[in-house]
């Protein structure tokens, strides 16, 4: 390897040098600079954010917490821990807090993955699973997807003596697919007890009552289960970065040993506590998402574009020349998410927005498709 004398990147392990950093959705300010657009004219439907913003109770809590910002946050998140414990009926010692649920995924990987062992995840699953696996020097094993979702029998078949962890997203991002509860429970029963299963439920609040996860009830039976949740989606706190993991006490203890001190800031903790107390806001977010999903699927049907039925707050659709279409959307001030890096080069993912934002997206998309004919 040829490097200049000033380039010390070779000092990093090869598995770190090989990482391709995660690319988030394009920020509004960045697009405005690139295209010479006004920020208020831009619609961002790229990062699965809550178009309603945050709970009014969270807003009030944030303002109050600002008064004490010169102090370090509670490193053990005592008040938030009590709120999550009460809300989800789990012991306080079973909870791990993170700087977003991404942090929970990383804490699980850092605590339990090492070079020489393997982690299994599905094709088309959340990119962070591969990133946190690679960052530990462990080997990622990608199981081909089935109908854009997890093939649980194939994932079971991929388990070997080196397998330490399995990542499962339900619903899955970026495809929006959902595993049935009976199939998922049967899967957990068949996974060897020494293999950890990280069940990423970032979008559970967007599920109907019939589809809601029952995984928290399964914690008592499966001490190898780690459930990851977030306040970034339905609760609207994406900019504050706060998530949590629910798991066996011994697993939580190991994850907390590698957790950074004060990894959840005081404002995030206060906002999360208030958000948990505002069930009405979550219900409004769910209702808006249901209506928006119908609006977008009807619009995509009208445009005769195929899409993957989604159980989350986004939808991935197939379009010819997806990269070109994405660039034209950007030029017209509409940000969606290209997902070629998920081995889906013909697809774009659009988040559910406000009615007017969804309408703007569909109108611009229709005009682009007409101009391409």
Secondary structure, 3 states (H helix, E strand, C coil): CCCCCCCCHHHCCHHHHCCCCCCCCCCHHHHHHHHCCCHHHCEECCCCCCCCCCCHHHHHHHHHHHHHCCCCCCCCCHHHHHHHHHHHCCCHHHEEEECCHHHHHHHHHHHHCCCCCEEEEECCCCHHHHHHHHHCCCEEEEECCECCECCHHHHHHCCCCCEEEEEEECCCCCCCCCCCHHHHHHHHHHCCCCCEEEEECCCHHHCCCCCCCCHHHHCCCCCCEEEEEECCCCCCCCCCCCEEEEECHHHHHHHHHHCCCCCCCHHHHHHHHHHHCCHHHHHHHHHHHHHHHHHHHHHHHHCCCCEECCCCCEEEEECCCHHHHHHHHHHCCEECEECHHHCCCCEEEEECCCHHHHHHHHHHHHHHHHHHC
